[in-house]
Amino acid sequence: MASTDVSSSGDVADLEAGLDALDTAPASSRTPLGEILLRKVLPPLTAVALVLAVWQFLVWAEVTEDYKLPSPSAVWSSVRDLWLQGELLGVIWTSVSRGLLGFLLALAIGTPLGLLVARVRFVRAAIGPILSGLQSLPSVAWVPPAVIWLGLNNQMMYAVILLGAVPSIANGLVSGIDQVPPLFLRAGRTMGATGLRSARYVVMPAALPGYLAGLKQGWAFSWRSLMAAEIIASSPDLGVGLGQLLENGRNNADMAGVFLAIILILIVGIAIDLLIFSPLERWVLRGRGLLVKS
Amino acid sequence: MATVLAKAEVAEEIPAYAARIEHVSKSFGSQLVLDDITLDVAPGEFVTLLGASGCGKSTLLNLVAGLDAPSGGAIATPGGRPALMFQEHALFPWLTAGKNIELALKLRGVARADRRTRAEELLELVRLAGAYDKRVHELSGGMRQRVALARALAQDSSLLLMDEPFAALDAITRDVLHDELTRIWASTSVSVLFVTHNVREAVRLAERVVLMSSRPGRVARSWDVGIPQPRRIEDAAVAELSVEITEELRKEIRRHGQH
């Protein structure tokens, strides 16, 4: 029994400190800016440049009439014209403000709906399958009934956005809650987190990554639905958004205007995702050690 | 102040046991998992429940933790809701190590102003003073289990239930955590009911080892260990008793191969 001497407690502390040091990964240093530019910014810029080059080449090669394929410079000059007329930002803002407001409404409805479906068995059995099914229904299908019910106005636009985005947001939350490890619920219960306290301190934070994925998809659906509504239901009273810009281009046989509208729709959709949802998602995943550094 | 006084009053009339399990049985459907288990854990006592797979030791622990209800018999834990440690750390990945402990304090009703200090004291107790701001994924397996132990102690329960908490750790880390658990148990008045299938671990830690038989789980035998702490898992006395208990455990397991 020589091992049970007085100094053993100090030995254990040292041994433990050694184990901790060996088992802990060294802190990763911040990636230098030059490397970020090289690895994250350069590739997409190269891709865009390549697309532009191919586009310009096809125009030079005159593969088709120029009313079908405008040159990049023609599209650029219609951007400039729109800007000089002072309309560019207004057109973008009309659509973006509709899209974001509609998305926030969808958030306010989809979140409690998702909670209900996830937690109340009867509600899940009743509308769970319909909610998943609605995700595969193209939201453009809602435009005709929305126009008939609500008329050609902003309410119609918001109705179409809601029908497109609410199921995504609710479903994201439901799958997030379904994937909460039962061990967390048991650990919470032994600490006294039951009922509402369990929902607040265990279930909701644990479901956050799934919820965020649902929000991201919800935004994509909001934006798509809105563009469909704007293209189909154009009316002078509604003000010109990106969808109407596209439709106007078609009516005036202005292919440069059509290209411009499509590119703007794409850029706005990507920008909102890149500026709002991706950072949010990365922040949450990194905090939980779920983001593998590439 | 009122809560402090109330607590002191409760502490004065300490019952003779930290947990009393009386004629407890548990069935899942038609299958009897636990049969007539009677077992007391004295205040401050360290008891290990030892058994092969299928003896229902984890089921029994869940019953004592109040996560499930017995089919028959009664369980009393006069010190309130017991704390429970799992084989997996079960720490919440969206909180830092410190905040995990603080959540347990908050759910117990500790005032906001006291939580941080108490959490840091508990981290110091498990020798992780610098880990307050660490995320769970930044900690090693052994460190996670120590934070989980600190979180369980934050519940300030008089009974700590442990469900094979060191089974997933490597041997050296497990040895160190045995030392730590013994030290912390000796320095607090907490009673421990520790489930394991590792005989040496049971003997290394406990004052009393309770062997369970399997299918259905019954108390087969118990041993008072009586070897002075601190012990080492490789001590001759630990090994000697382990051999005796292992022999009994094997007998129990063999019975099942004979039908």
Contacts between the chains, C-beta under 8 A, distances in Angstrom:
chain1	res1	chain2	res2	distance
A	1	B	235	6.2
A	1	B	236	7.6
A	1	B	237	7.2
A	3	B	232	4.5
A	3	B	234	7.6
A	3	B	235	6.6
A	4	B	228	7.3
A	4	B	229	8.0
A	4	B	230	5.3
A	4	B	231	6.8
A	4	B	232	7.0
A	4	B	235	7.6
A	8	B	179	7.5
A	8	B	230	6.0
A	9	B	179	7.9
A	9	B	183	6.7
A	9	B	230	7.8
A	12	B	176	6.1
A	12	B	179	4.5
A	12	B	180	7.0
A	12	B	183	7.6
A	13	B	127	6.1
A	15	B	172	7.9
A	15	B	176	5.7
A	16	B	127	5.7
A	16	B	142	7.9
A	16	B	176	5.2
A	16	B	180	7.3
A	17	B	127	7.6
A	19	B	140	7.3
A	19	B	142	6.1
A	19	B	172	6.8
A	19	B	173	5.9
A	19	B	176	6.3
A	20	B	128	7.8
A	20	B	140	6.5
A	20	B	142	7.4
A	20	B	143	5.9
A	23	B	140	3.1
A	23	B	141	7.3
A	23	B	142	6.7
A	23	B	143	7.1
A	23	B	173	7.9
A	24	B	138	7.1
A	24	B	139	7.3
A	24	B	140	5.9
A	24	B	143	7.6
A	25	B	138	7.4
A	183	B	86	6.5
A	183	B	88	5.9
A	183	B	90	5.1
A	184	B	90	6.7
A	184	B	92	6.6
A	186	B	67	6.0
A	186	B	84	7.8
A	186	B	86	7.6
A	186	B	90	7.5
A	187	B	84	7.7
A	187	B	86	7.0
A	187	B	90	3.9
A	187	B	92	7.8
A	189	B	67	6.2
A	190	B	65	5.6
A	190	B	66	7.8
A	190	B	67	6.9
A	190	B	81	7.0
A	190	B	82	7.6
A	190	B	83	6.7
A	190	B	84	4.2
A	190	B	155	7.8
A	191	B	83	8.0
A	191	B	103	7.1
A	191	B	104	4.9
A	191	B	107	4.9
A	191	B	108	7.6
A	191	B	151	7.8
A	191	B	155	6.2
A	192	B	81	6.5
A	192	B	107	4.4
A	192	B	108	6.6
A	192	B	155	7.9
A	193	B	107	5.6
A	197	B	107	6.8
A	201	B	103	6.2
A	201	B	107	7.2
A	202	B	92	7.3
A	205	B	92	7.0
A	205	B	94	4.6
A	205	B	95	7.9
A	206	B	92	7.3
A	206	B	94	7.2
A	208	B	94	6.9
A	284	B	94	7.9
A	287	B	93	7.9
A	287	B	94	6.5
A	287	B	135	6.4
A	288	B	93	4.2
A	288	B	94	5.9
A	288	B	135	7.3
A	288	B	136	7.9
A	288	B	137	6.7
A	289	B	93	6.6
A	289	B	135	6.2
A	289	B	136	7.1
A	289	B	137	2.6
A	289	B	138	7.1
A	290	B	93	7.8
